[in-house]
Structure formats: structure tokens, C-alpha cells
């Protein structure tokens, strides 16, 4: 049978080698700090707070840039829109003590992308040992990655600024 611990170990090793040593696309991951953010009288959050960024490797799927005309968008010229997918190895996120959530920010290529959706259904041999309903199936499979679907957010709307050291 395929998908036991030995196969998973090989698959894990190859994935980590590819992502961390060959592809090496790094992003800054800003975790949204819900407990530090307060609502106003209307339930709005005028200021959002984020933890310091964590550098982490991933695979990036870039969407095309689109520009919204000033008549539709803002009064200050065209606005840029772009969707980007970031695929992280679950093991790397676990090591970094990160659990992606909607509202977190990913910095890539001097742009900020807010997480809209999280996809967690990439399984090695189609099985997740944490959800084995039959006896013995907990020895097969592996939950490989987490994919974050994001959209572009201008830095001034987030309040994240680059500081000189």
C-alpha cells in the first residue's frame, strides 16, 4: 500500500527541498491581531493591528492586474485590483506557529494582499490521517498544504508602513 509514513516522509522531504531551497519565493506574513483591534460605536474598526511579519516560503499563483476607472473606483485616478494565490506547506506554517485566517495580510513584491479564502484540501494519496473513519486508515495519507486566496489592498488602507532602520 502507498501513503504510509515512509512515503509521506519522502514526499515531505522533496516538497520542503523544492519550496525552501529551489523555488524560494518568500513573502511576509502579517497575522491580524483581533484582540488588539477595537470596534467603534458603529461596529467598524478604524485601525487594525498586525503582528510583526514572518518571512515564509510559498508557491505563488499571480492573477492579472486590472485597473478600475476613476468613474467607478475612487476620485483620485484608477485603482488597481489583483488576485493572488499563496500555497504554503502545512509543515512550514506549523514550524512558524502560523495559522492563516481571513483578514491576515501577505506582503509580496512591495504589495499587500488580504486573505479572502483558505483552501485546505490538498491531501497526499487523498487521505488525511486525522480523519480516518476505519480501523488502520490513520496510517495513510498526509495533509500537504494550505492555499490562501487573496486580493490586493493599498498600504494606506492598512496602516502598514515601511520604516527605515
C-alpha positions as CSV (number, residue, x, y, z in Angstrom):
1,X,0.0,0.0,0.0
2,X,1.1,3.5,-0.8
3,X,0.8,6.5,1.5
4,X,2.3,5.1,4.7
5,X,4.7,7.0,7.0
6,X,7.8,6.2,4.8
7,X,6.1,7.5,1.6
8,X,4.9,10.6,3.5
9,X,8.4,11.2,4.8
10,X,9.9,11.2,1.2
11,X,7.1,13.4,-0.1
12,X,7.6,15.9,2.8
13,X,11.4,16.0,2.2
14,X,11.0,16.6,-1.6
15,X,8.4,19.3,-1.1
16,X,10.5,21.1,1.5
17,X,13.6,20.9,-0.7
18,X,11.7,22.3,-3.7
19,X,9.9,25.1,-1.8
20,X,12.6,26.2,0.6
21,X,15.8,25.6,-1.4
22,X,15.0,25.7,-5.2
23,X,11.9,27.8,-5.7
24,X,12.4,30.1,-2.7
25,X,9.6,32.6,-3.2
26,X,9.4,34.4,0.1
27,X,6.6,36.5,1.5
28,X,6.0,38.5,4.7
29,X,3.0,37.1,6.6
30,X,1.3,39.7,8.9
31,X,-1.1,38.0,11.4
32,X,-4.2,40.1,12.2
33,X,-4.3,40.8,15.9
34,X,-8.0,40.6,16.7
35,X,-7.6,41.2,20.5
36,X,-5.7,44.4,19.9
37,X,-8.2,45.8,17.4
38,X,-11.2,47.6,18.8
39,X,-14.6,48.5,17.3
40,X,-16.2,51.9,17.4
41,X,-19.8,52.7,18.2
42,X,-20.9,51.5,14.7
43,X,-19.1,48.2,14.8
44,X,-16.3,49.5,12.4
45,X,-12.6,49.1,13.0
46,X,-10.9,52.3,12.0
47,X,-7.5,50.9,12.9
48,X,-6.4,47.3,12.5
49,X,-3.3,45.9,14.2
50,X,-1.0,43.2,12.9
51,X,1.9,41.2,14.4
52,X,5.4,41.7,13.0
53,X,5.8,40.0,9.7
54,X,7.2,36.4,9.5
55,X,9.2,35.5,6.4
56,X,8.0,32.2,4.9
57,X,8.4,30.4,1.6
58,X,5.5,29.5,-0.7
59,X,4.3,29.0,-4.2
60,X,2.6,32.0,-5.8
61,X,-0.1,32.0,-8.4
62,X,-0.4,35.5,-9.8
63,X,-3.6,36.8,-11.3
64,X,-3.6,39.6,-13.9
65,X,-3.6,43.2,-12.8
66,X,-6.8,45.1,-13.5
67,X,-7.5,48.8,-13.3
68,X,-10.8,50.2,-12.3
69,X,-11.7,53.5,-14.0
70,X,-11.9,56.6,-11.8
71,X,-15.6,56.9,-12.6
72,X,-16.2,53.5,-11.0
73,X,-13.4,53.5,-8.4
74,X,-12.0,56.4,-6.5
75,X,-11.9,60.1,-7.3
76,X,-8.1,60.0,-7.4
77,X,-7.5,58.1,-10.6
78,X,-7.7,54.4,-11.5
79,X,-7.5,51.8,-8.7
80,X,-5.5,48.6,-9.2
81,X,-7.1,45.2,-8.5
82,X,-5.3,41.8,-8.5
83,X,-5.9,38.4,-7.0
84,X,-3.0,36.2,-6.0
85,X,-2.9,32.7,-4.5
86,X,-0.3,31.7,-2.0
87,X,0.3,28.0,-1.3
88,X,2.2,27.2,1.9
89,X,3.4,23.8,3.1
90,X,1.4,23.0,6.2
91,X,4.7,21.8,8.0
92,X,6.3,25.2,7.4
93,X,3.3,27.1,8.8
94,X,3.3,24.8,11.8
95,X,7.0,25.4,12.4
96,X,6.5,29.2,12.2
97,X,3.4,28.9,14.5
98,X,1.2,30.5,11.9
99,X,-2.4,29.6,11.3
100,X,-3.8,31.6,8.3
101,X,-7.2,33.3,8.8
102,X,-9.4,35.5,6.7
103,X,-8.1,39.1,7.2
104,X,-4.4,38.3,7.6
105,X,-2.1,40.2,5.2
106,X,0.6,38.8,3.0
107,X,3.3,41.2,1.6
108,X,4.6,40.2,-1.7
109,X,6.6,42.4,-4.2
110,X,6.0,45.6,-2.2
111,X,2.2,45.0,-2.3
112,X,-0.2,43.9,0.4
113,X,-2.7,41.1,-0.1
114,X,-5.6,40.4,2.2
115,X,-6.7,36.8,2.7
116,X,-10.3,36.2,1.4
117,X,-10.4,32.4,1.5
118,X,-8.4,29.4,2.7
119,X,-8.3,26.1,0.9
120,X,-7.1,23.1,2.9
121,X,-8.0,20.1,0.7
122,X,-4.6,19.0,-0.8
123,X,-4.1,15.5,0.6
124,X,-1.3,13.0,-0.3
125,X,-3.0,9.9,-1.7
126,X,-6.3,11.5,-1.0
127,X,-6.3,10.7,2.7
128,X,-5.9,12.7,5.9
129,X,-4.8,10.5,8.9
130,X,-6.6,12.9,11.3
131,X,-10.0,12.0,9.7
132,X,-9.7,8.2,9.4
133,X,-13.1,6.6,10.0
134,X,-12.0,3.0,9.6
135,X,-9.5,1.0,11.6
136,X,-5.9,1.3,10.3
137,X,-6.5,4.2,7.9
138,X,-4.9,6.6,10.3
139,X,-1.5,5.3,9.0
140,X,-2.1,6.6,5.4
141,X,-2.0,10.0,3.8
142,X,-0.8,13.5,4.7
143,X,-2.4,16.9,4.7
144,X,0.1,18.8,2.5
145,X,-0.7,22.4,2.1
146,X,-2.8,25.5,2.8
147,X,-3.7,27.8,-0.1
148,X,-4.7,31.4,0.7
149,X,-6.7,33.2,-1.9
150,X,-6.1,37.0,-1.6
151,X,-6.9,40.4,-3.2
152,X,-4.7,43.5,-3.4
153,X,-5.1,46.1,-0.7
154,X,-3.3,49.5,-0.9
155,X,-0.9,50.0,2.0
156,X,-2.6,53.3,3.1
157,X,-5.8,51.4,3.8
158,X,-4.0,49.0,6.1
159,X,-1.8,51.5,8.0
160,X,1.2,49.3,7.4
161,X,4.3,51.4,6.7
162,X,7.8,50.6,5.8
163,X,10.2,52.1,8.4
164,X,13.8,53.0,7.9
165,X,16.3,51.4,10.3
